[in-house]
Each structure stands twice: as structure tokens, then as C-alpha cells.
């Protein structure tokens, strides 16, 4: 593989002072394919780059 993908996280804050937020949808596009999933990330991580 070896390609870098940028994931746009759509998050929902669990609480006003929460350190973490629940990710309702994770989407990234590679070519003409789009992946969607879910998980938990830090609330200030709106964009994550993976390899």
C-alpha cells in the first residue's frame, strides 16, 4: 500500500468538558472508494493521517 490517507472525523462531544468524543462517522476516500466506520478519538483530533 504505502499511501497516506486523510480521515475526516465527524465527532460528537460526550460532555462540555470531556477529553474524548465519540466519533459518529469516520470517512476517507481513496480512489473512488469511501470507507466509513466509527471509534473513539481525542476531541481535538479532527483530522488524522494514517499510512
GUNU-518927 format. One record per residue (C-alpha): x, y, z; residue number from 0. Coordinates in nm, 2 decimals, decimal comma, padded with zeros to 4 digits. Layout:
((X; Y; Z); NUM);
...
//
This chain:
((00,00; 00,00; 00,00); 0);
((00,23; 00,28; 00,13); 1);
((-00,02; 00,56; 00,06); 2);
((-00,12; 00,82; 00,31); 3);
((-00,48; 00,87; 00,38); 4);
((-00,65; 01,16; 00,55); 5);
((-00,95; 01,07; 00,76); 6);
((-01,21; 01,33; 00,83); 7);
((-01,36; 01,27; 01,17); 8);
((-01,72; 01,38; 01,25); 9);
((-01,73; 01,39; 01,62); 10);
((-01,99; 01,44; 01,89); 11);
((-01,89; 01,57; 02,23); 12);
((-01,99; 01,35; 02,51); 13);
((-01,98; 01,64; 02,75); 14);
((-01,87; 02,00; 02,75); 15);
((-01,56; 01,92; 02,95); 16);
((-01,50; 01,58; 02,81); 17);
((-01,15; 01,49; 02,70); 18);
((-01,28; 01,24; 02,44); 19);
((-01,56; 01,24; 02,20); 20);
((-01,74; 00,96; 02,02); 21);
((-01,68; 00,95; 01,65); 22);
((-02,01; 00,90; 01,48); 23);
((-01,86; 00,86; 01,14); 24);
((-01,51; 00,82; 01,00); 25);
((-01,48; 00,87; 00,63); 26);
((-01,18; 00,86; 00,40); 27);
((-01,17; 00,83; 00,02); 28);
((-00,91; 00,65; -00,18); 29);
((-00,96; 00,65; -00,55); 30);
((-01,33; 00,61; -00,59); 31);
((-01,38; 00,41; -00,27); 32);
((-01,51; 00,55; 00,06); 33);
((-01,47; 00,38; 00,39); 34);
((-01,70; 00,45; 00,69); 35);
((-01,66; 00,33; 01,04); 36);
((-01,66; 00,45; 01,40); 37);
((-01,44; 00,47; 01,70); 38);
((-01,32; 00,70; 01,98); 39);
((-01,06; 00,97; 01,94); 40);
((-00,95; 01,27; 02,13); 41);
((-01,19; 01,55; 02,09); 42);
((-00,93; 01,78; 01,93); 43);
((-00,84; 01,54; 01,66); 44);
((-01,05; 01,64; 01,36); 45);
((-00,81; 01,51; 01,10); 46);
((-00,59; 01,21; 01,14); 47);
((-00,33; 01,09; 00,89); 48);
((-00,25; 00,72; 00,86); 49);
((-00,01; 00,52; 00,65); 50);
//
